[in-house]
Amino acid sequence: MFWKDTSGNPIYSQGGGVLKVGSTYYWYGVKYGGAVSYYNNPGGGKNNNVSFSAITIYSSTDLANWKFEGNAMTPSDLGGGGWVGRVGVARNPGTGKYVLVSQGNGGLVFGTSSTPNGHFTYTGTQSNIGGVSTGMSGDQSVFTDDDGKAYLVFSNKSGRSRLYVSPLRSSDFLQAEAAKNVYNSSSGGREGNIMFKQNGSYYFCSSDLHGWNASHTYCITSKNIMGPYSAEFVLQGTDADFSHVTQTGLAFTVTGSSGSFVVFGGDRWSDFAGNGIGYNDWVPVTFTGTTPVFHSLSQWTVDAAAGTWSVGSGNNYVLNPGAEADRVAQNALAGWTTTGGNVNSNKLGGHTGRWAIAQSSSSAYTATRYQNIALPNGTYTLSAWVKSSGGQKKATIFAKNFGGSELTASISQSIGSWTKVSVSGITVTNGSIQVGVFSDANANNWVNVDDFSLVQGG
């Protein structure tokens, strides 16, 4: 399902940022050639077409309905081709100008506009950032502080093991000043760098260096934007499904009459990484004390004016439901627990995406892959897409430990093409449930399962 603008066209906005002006949010990002071809043929899957079409602008007052405002910049503004990405916009308090900062022309591209939704005039390219080991940023984003000062938050180009904060020149924001190296990663680098702020604390968050693929989100925090920062920690709620099968893309705070929370924008890069449909997944981040908590939701509702949100009635409570988070072939899948050992794995060729859950062995086996889920009491329907060799003593999609007797759907018959099976009328009374796939199988029996869904109703 693709996010559409108010005119019914797909939203093309990758690697960007959001700026609030008055009661209106402006979303800036990049439209790539591959995003269009993927929208036209999502079944074609993974592609790597990052040809630059435009820096786009969308606006919204409710964060759900976005109007296309036009293109901030096009290839003709920047002198032709080459990589353009990681866009941010900030308003300079002194000049009153809106300043766009993007990677492009081999450095940092700057542009200005007198309005947040106007065409931005190219003002120049900065080819070197002082204090940076490689002279230029890797992944970056623009962060505007409460006092109106703006900063570039990034990792170094080539290697990306060093994290930096660079103030934008206070007089006009048209240059990134000498950067402060605030953290060094010992785990192979960080990318997708973003920043948000809560109760006076800054949270600098990044992903693994996976090349546009799903990742845990790693954060460091400080009371001073220039540091010193804490040791790195994994953002709570991003480990079980690798940040809702996304990579860190953007973050901004929503503050209203009744509360505030952070919106985490996770990129899926038009399936360039093969990790599922869609270009952007936005989820709420809240705080338990000073600890940020990521809520991995497939559907939620927001009241931007109130600064509140709630879980949507159609939310899928299964994490990593399509086995896409892990990126590579393996036996232990993010979000899932197994019994039966290496007869459990993932398998290329899913119902959607690239991967599916698999159980198979050349010997007789008994195996379970399951997930324990906390959720509100109510009535639910569990479904999954299945293929099966048939011939098992018993093979099921199951739901149990929900306050009632176990409910199952048999998959021990031969199922040659992807078929949806469902278990309905699951009445949860104890705030939890276990769902999964079970096989008591003979040698060479197998099942493939994909796209689990557990939603209210039925």
Secondary structure as UniProt FT lines:
FT   TURN            6..7
FT   STRAND          14..21
FT   TURN            22..23
FT   STRAND          24..32
FT   HELIX           33..40
FT   HELIX           42..44
FT   STRAND          52..60
FT   STRAND          67..73
FT   HELIX           75..77
FT   TURN            78..79
FT   STRAND          85..91
FT   TURN            93..95
FT   STRAND          98..104
FT   TURN            105..106
FT   STRAND          107..113
FT   TURN            116..117
FT   STRAND          121..126
FT   TURN            130..131
FT   TURN            133..134
FT   STRAND          137..144
FT   TURN            146..147
FT   STRAND          150..156
FT   TURN            157..159
FT   STRAND          162..168
FT   TURN            170..172
FT   STRAND          180..184
FT   STRAND          190..198
FT   TURN            199..200
FT   STRAND          201..208
FT   STRAND          217..222
FT   TURN            225..226
FT   STRAND          233..234
FT   TURN            239..241
FT   HELIX           242..245
FT   STRAND          247..255
FT   STRAND          260..267
FT   HELIX           269..271
FT   TURN            272..273
FT   STRAND          280..288
FT   TURN            289..290
FT   STRAND          291..294
FT   STRAND          300..303
FT   TURN            304..307
FT   STRAND          308..311
FT   TURN            313..314
FT   TURN            321..322
FT   TURN            325..326
FT   TURN            334..335
FT   STRAND          337..339
FT   HELIX           341..343
FT   STRAND          344..348
FT   STRAND          355..360
FT   STRAND          365..374
FT   STRAND          378..388
FT   STRAND          394..400
FT   STRAND          407..410
FT   STRAND          415..428
FT   STRAND          432..441
FT   TURN            443..444
FT   STRAND          446..456
//
